[in-house]
Structure formats: C-alpha cells, structure tokens
C-alpha cells in the first residue's frame, strides 16, 4: 500500500452553485481555491505510479473554476516529457455548466469516461436548493448526454427521488446514455427504515428490468461482478485506499476525501498523511495501513460480498475503521440478491 498510486483527487474549492439536501458540505463553505500548481508538479514528479495516473477534480462545483482546471491540466501534462507516465483527467460535476464541460471533453482536456455528472433525476428541484428549475437542470444533463454519452450519470438514492429513479433512467437511456450509477449517501439515516427499504427493493427490481432491455454500463452491477470473484473479507475492503491520494484545496494530503475533517463525517486531522510541499508522511501511512489490515468486525456474518462500507464513515460514526456501522446492510443485500437472480447465480 502507498507505494504505487493509480489516482489523485484535487479539491478545487468548496464553492458550489447548488445546495443539495444530502451534501456532506452542508450550506456553509470555507474560503479558498486550490492554486499550488508548482508544488503539485513537484509532488507528482516523485510520486510512485504505474504507466497511467488518473487526476480527478472535485468541489464544490469544480467547473466554476474552468480556467484554473485548464491551466492545471496543461501544466501537469508537461510532466509527461520527463516522467514515464500518461495522465488522464476527469471530474465530478452537477452538470449545470454543461457548455464548459462539453468543451473540456471535446477539446481533449478531460477523458469522457472519467467524468461523473451528479443528477437527482427528472424532479431534482425537490432535493436541490437552487434558483434552477427542473427544466433547466434536465436540459443541461440531456445536452451533456447528447454530446458525450460515455460520461457516467450518478443518481443518489434518496427519499425524494426513489419513486422516480426508473423514469429518470429511462429518460437518460432514451437519449443515448451509456453509463449510469445509483450511489449510496454515506450517512443517510433512512437506509435502515423498513418503509424506505421496501421502496428501494421495488426500485432495484425495476432497474433490473430496464437492464434487460437496454445496453449500458450499470456501475453498481459492474462492481458487484468484480467483488463476486473475491473472498468476502477482501471484497468488503475499500478498493482504492492505499493507491489513491486526495489533495485538499490548501495542499494537505489525505488517503481519501472522506478522511478530510468535516463536521458531518466526524473525523479529525489524525489521518492527514502530508502536504504538497513536504510530501507524503510514510510514518502516517504505515499507521493507517495497520488499521486497514485489521479484520473487519460484523455481528451478522452474512458473507455479503457487496457489504462494503467506508472505513472513514465507520470511524466517524462508531469510532473504529474495523467495525461495521451497518447503515447500508439491507439495501446492499437486496441489490446483491436481485443481481444474482438476474444472472442466474445460486
């Protein structure tokens, strides 16, 4: 671990043009924009990598700072002249600056397959506090899909959209979308509610029927197939901890963005693993590696290979990375059973 990096994530800023109900940032944002390009280049020069390194930009809303992203990409690509590595670039966006996003992809700044667009479905106004109505938001998403069909559209599983996810997926697929993900909100309390679980079960069954009629990349099932080939203990671990670095907007380094101190995640600075100027603190990564290698404790013993829960959330919610918060157990089990039934797995 921490000796061959496959990806880095750069937090451009906290600033966003929306305020979603479930966002970990809440309504308050701190000042500051990432600007340490020279330090970033020096850090990347010595970072141990394979042949390819994925560089992803997040926010807030990163496309508020499109010019800064362009400048960073240009500067990072200069390293390919002296370092034997190919850089690929992506980002996560709400898609409202859709013209800027399409331009970045068409002009070769971003790799289409590394772009994720967060959308809460056709009626996202219910979830997102903003001055944009459903028509504007949906037009932005559909415009992106029309020009760049291989971006992944991510739909959060949420009380206010669970009954409309099928309709929203069909709207995307009828417009040529090639990649869709339904993602779990890490600390969402209703994932344990019986009524909500029932709603999600019906939704997952409808999604399986959609999958039988359309050819597209369903990210949830892709990861299920990947994990089904592993031992339960291995499949339930985070797949990118140890090969990934999160760079906060002030230049601090973390093993993942979920370990950045935040009032909603409850973690502290103890898992900061360095900064751009001084590099990685390998004493700290060794400590983290020892924590991550502990056997994960769970009282259920159901051997669900889709049972992954974020170590940082486990740490924040129950004080330990190696104990299960068990917040998503029921939903993940339902999703796995539907996947197995569809593929004829015993």
C-alpha positions in Angstrom: 0.0 0.0 0.0 1.0 3.6 -0.6 3.9 2.6 -3.0 2.1 2.6 -6.4 -0.5 5.3 -6.9 -3.3 5.0 -9.5 -5.2 8.1 -8.9 -5.3 11.5 -7.2 -8.2 13.8 -6.5 -7.8 17.5 -6.3 -10.4 19.6 -4.4 -10.6 22.8 -6.4 -12.8 24.7 -3.9 -15.8 24.3 -1.6 -17.8 26.8 -3.6 -20.9 25.4 -5.3 -23.9 26.7 -7.3 -26.3 24.3 -5.6 -27.1 23.2 -2.1 -28.3 19.6 -2.1 -30.1 18.2 0.9 -27.7 15.3 1.4 -24.4 17.0 0.6 -21.7 16.5 3.2 -20.6 20.1 2.9 -24.0 21.4 4.2 -24.8 25.1 3.5 -21.5 26.5 4.8 -18.4 26.7 2.6 -14.9 27.8 3.6 -12.9 30.3 1.5 -10.1 29.3 -0.7 -9.3 27.9 -4.2 -6.6 25.4 -5.0 -3.6 27.3 -6.5 -0.5 25.4 -5.6 0.3 24.3 -9.2 4.1 24.5 -8.8 4.0 22.4 -5.6 1.6 20.0 -7.3 4.0 19.5 -10.2 7.0 18.9 -7.9 4.9 16.4 -5.9 3.9 14.5 -9.0 7.4 14.3 -10.3 8.4 12.0 -7.4 5.1 10.2 -6.8 5.5 6.4 -7.5 3.0 5.5 -10.2 2.4 2.9 -12.9 2.0 3.7 -16.6 -1.1 5.8 -16.0 -2.3 8.2 -13.3 -5.9 9.4 -13.2 -6.2 13.0 -12.0 -9.8 14.0 -10.9 -11.1 17.4 -9.9 -13.9 17.8 -7.4 -15.6 20.6 -5.4 -17.9 22.2 -4.5 -18.6 22.6 -8.2 -15.2 22.5 -10.0 -16.5 23.9 -13.2 -16.9 27.3 -11.5 -13.1 27.4 -12.0 -12.9 26.0 -15.5 -9.9 28.3 -16.5 -7.9 27.1 -13.4 -8.6 23.4 -14.3 -7.4 24.0 -17.9 -4.3 25.6 -16.6 -3.6 22.7 -14.2 -4.1 20.1 -16.9 -1.7 21.9 -19.3 1.0 22.2 -16.6 0.6 18.6 -15.4 0.8 17.2 -19.0 4.2 18.8 -19.3 5.5 16.2 -16.8 4.9 13.5 -19.5 8.0 14.8 -21.2 10.2 13.7 -18.3 8.2 11.2 -16.3 7.2 7.9 -17.8 3.5 8.2 -17.1 0.3 9.1 -19.0 -2.1 11.4 -17.2 -5.8 11.0 -17.7 -8.2 13.7 -16.4 -11.7 13.7 -15.1 -14.0 15.4 -12.7 -17.3 15.2 -10.8 -19.8 17.9 -11.5 -23.5 18.8 -11.1 -23.5 19.5 -14.9 -25.1 23.0 -14.8 -22.0 24.5 -16.5 -22.7 22.0 -19.3 -21.3 24.1 -22.1 -17.9 24.3 -20.3 -18.0 20.6 -19.6 -18.7 19.6 -23.2 -16.0 22.0 -24.4 -13.4 20.5 -22.0 -14.2 17.0 -23.3 -14.3 17.9 -27.0 -11.1 19.9 -26.7 -9.3 16.9 -25.2 -8.8 18.3 -21.6 -10.9 15.6 -20.0 -11.4 11.9 -20.6 -15.1 11.3 -21.2 -15.1 8.0 -19.3 -13.6 9.7 -16.2 -16.3 12.4 -15.9 -19.2 11.9 -13.5 -22.3 14.0 -13.5 -24.4 14.1 -10.4 -28.2 14.3 -11.1 -31.1 13.7 -8.8 -33.5 12.7 -11.5 -36.2 14.5 -13.5 -37.6 16.2 -10.4 -34.4 17.2 -8.7 -35.8 20.5 -7.6 -37.3 18.6 -4.7 -33.8 17.8 -3.4 -31.7 20.7 -4.6 -32.0 24.2 -3.2 -31.1 26.4 -6.1 -32.5 29.0 -8.5 -32.6 26.5 -11.3 -35.9 24.8 -12.2 -36.2 21.2 -13.3 -36.4 22.2 -16.9 -33.0 23.9 -16.9 -31.3 21.1 -14.9 -32.7 18.4 -17.1 -31.8 20.2 -20.3 -28.2 20.5 -19.0 -28.0 16.8 -18.3 -29.6 15.8 -21.6 -27.2 18.2 -23.5 -24.2 16.5 -21.9 -25.5 13.0 -22.8 -26.2 14.0 -26.4 -22.6 15.2 -26.9 -20.7 13.0 -24.5 -22.8 9.8 -24.0 -20.0 7.9 -22.2 -19.9 10.2 -19.1 -21.4 8.5 -16.0 -24.6 10.0 -14.7 -24.9 9.4 -10.9 -28.2 9.4 -9.2 -28.3 9.5 -5.4 -30.7 7.0 -3.7 -32.8 9.4 -1.7 -36.3 9.6 -0.2 -37.4 12.3 -2.5 -36.4 10.6 -5.7 -36.6 6.8 -5.1 -40.0 6.5 -6.8 -38.8 8.4 -9.9 -35.4 6.7 -10.5 -36.9 4.3 -13.1 -38.4 7.2 -15.0 -35.2 9.2 -14.8 -33.0 6.3 -16.0 -35.3 5.7 -19.0 -35.1 9.4 -19.8 -31.3 9.1 -19.9 -31.2 5.9 -21.9 -33.7 7.1 -24.5 -31.3 9.9 -25.1 -28.3 7.6 -25.6 -26.7 7.5 -22.1 -24.1 4.7 -21.9 -23.2 4.7 -18.2 -25.4 5.1 -15.1 -24.7 4.7 -11.4 -27.0 4.7 -8.4 -25.0 5.8 -5.4 -25.5 5.5 -1.7 -25.3 8.6 0.5 -22.8 7.5 3.2 -24.6 8.8 6.3 -28.2 8.7 5.1 -30.3 7.5 8.1 -33.3 6.2 6.1 -31.3 3.3 4.7 -32.3 1.5 7.8 -36.0 2.4 7.6 -38.3 -0.5 6.7 -40.7 1.5 4.5 -37.8 3.1 2.6 -36.1 -0.3 2.2 -39.3 -1.6 0.6 -39.4 1.3 -1.8 -35.8 0.7 -2.8 -36.4 -3.0 -3.3 -39.1 -2.2 -5.8 -36.9 0.4 -7.5 -34.0 -2.1 -7.8 -36.3 -4.6 -9.4 -37.4 -2.0 -12.0 -33.8 -1.2 -12.7 -33.1 -4.9 -13.4 -35.9 -4.9 -15.9 -34.5 -1.8 -17.6 -31.1 -3.5 -17.8 -32.7 -6.4 -19.7 -33.9 -4.0 -22.4 -31.1 -1.5 -22.8 -27.4 -1.9 -23.4 -25.5 0.3 -21.0 -22.9 0.3 -18.3 -24.6 -0.1 -14.9 -21.8 0.8 -12.5 -23.5 -0.9 -9.5 -23.6 -4.3 -11.1 -20.1 -3.8 -12.6 -18.7 -3.5 -9.0 -20.8 -6.5 -7.9 -19.3 -8.7 -10.6 -15.9 -7.5 -9.6 -16.5 -8.3 -5.9 -18.2 -11.6 -6.6 -14.8 -13.0 -7.8 -13.2 -12.2 -4.4 -13.2 -13.6 -0.9 -15.7 -11.9 1.3 -13.0 -10.3 3.6 -11.2 -8.8 0.6 -14.3 -7.7 -1.3 -15.6 -5.7 1.7 -12.4 -3.5 1.8 -12.1 -0.2 0.1 -10.7 -0.7 -3.4 -8.7 2.5 -3.7 -7.3 3.2 -0.2 -3.5 2.8 -0.5 -3.4 3.6 -4.2 -5.1 7.0 -4.1 -4.4 10.4 -2.7 -6.8 13.3 -2.0 -5.3 16.8 -2.2 -7.3 19.3 -0.3 -7.6 22.9 -1.6 -4.9 24.1 0.9 -2.4 21.4 -0.3 -2.9 18.9 2.5 -2.8 15.2 1.6 -5.3 12.6 2.8 -5.7 8.9 1.9 -9.2 9.8 0.6 -11.6 12.8 0.7 -13.7 11.0 3.3 -10.9 11.4 5.8 -10.8 15.2 5.5 -12.0 16.8 8.7 -15.7 17.8 8.4 -18.4 18.2 10.9 -20.7 15.7 9.2 -18.1 13.0 8.9 -16.6 13.5 12.4 -13.1 12.5 11.6 -10.1 14.6 12.8 -6.7 15.6 11.3 -5.1 12.5 12.7 -5.2 10.9 9.2 -3.7 13.7 7.3 -0.7 12.0 5.5 1.3 15.0 4.5 1.2 18.1 2.2 2.4 19.1 -1.2 5.4 20.9 0.0 6.9 18.2 2.3 5.4 15.2 0.5 3.9 12.0 1.9 4.4 11.2 5.6 5.1 7.4 5.3 5.1 7.0 9.1 1.4 8.1 9.0 0.6 5.8 6.0 2.1 2.8 7.9 -0.2 3.6 10.9 -3.2 3.7 8.5 -2.1 0.5 6.8 -2.1 -1.3 10.1 -5.6 -0.1 10.9 -6.9 -1.1 7.4 -5.4 -4.6 7.7 -7.4 -5.4 10.8 -10.1 -7.9 10.2 -13.5 -6.2 9.9 -15.9 -6.9 12.7 -19.6 -7.6 11.9 -22.2 -9.3 14.0 -24.3 -10.5 11.1 -21.9 -12.9 9.4 -24.0 -12.9 6.2 -20.9 -13.1 3.8 -22.4 -10.5 1.6 -19.6 -9.6 -0.9 -21.4 -6.3 -1.6 -21.1 -5.3 2.0 -18.5 -2.5 1.7 -18.9 0.4 4.0 -16.5 3.3 4.0 -13.8 3.0 6.8 -13.9 6.8 7.3 -17.6 6.7 7.9 -17.3 3.7 10.3 -14.6 5.7 12.1 -16.8 8.8 12.3 -20.0 7.1 13.3 -18.8 4.3 15.7 -15.2 5.3 16.4 -13.4 2.5 14.6 -12.5 1.6 11.0 -12.7 -2.1 11.6 -16.2 -2.2 13.0 -19.3 -2.1 10.8 -21.7 0.9 11.0 -24.1 -1.4 9.1 -26.0 1.5 7.7 -26.4 0.0 4.2 -26.7 -3.7 5.0 -30.3 -4.3 4.0 -30.1 -2.4 0.7 -26.8 -3.9 -0.3 -28.2 -7.4 0.4 -31.3 -6.7 -1.7 -29.2 -5.4 -4.5 -27.0 -8.5 -4.5 -29.9 -10.9 -4.5 -31.5 -9.1 -7.5 -28.2 -9.2 -9.3 -27.7 -12.9 -8.6 -31.3 -13.7 -9.7 -30.8 -11.8 -13.0 -27.5 -13.6 -13.7 -28.6 -17.0 -12.5 -26.2 -17.1 -9.7 -27.0 -19.5 -6.9 
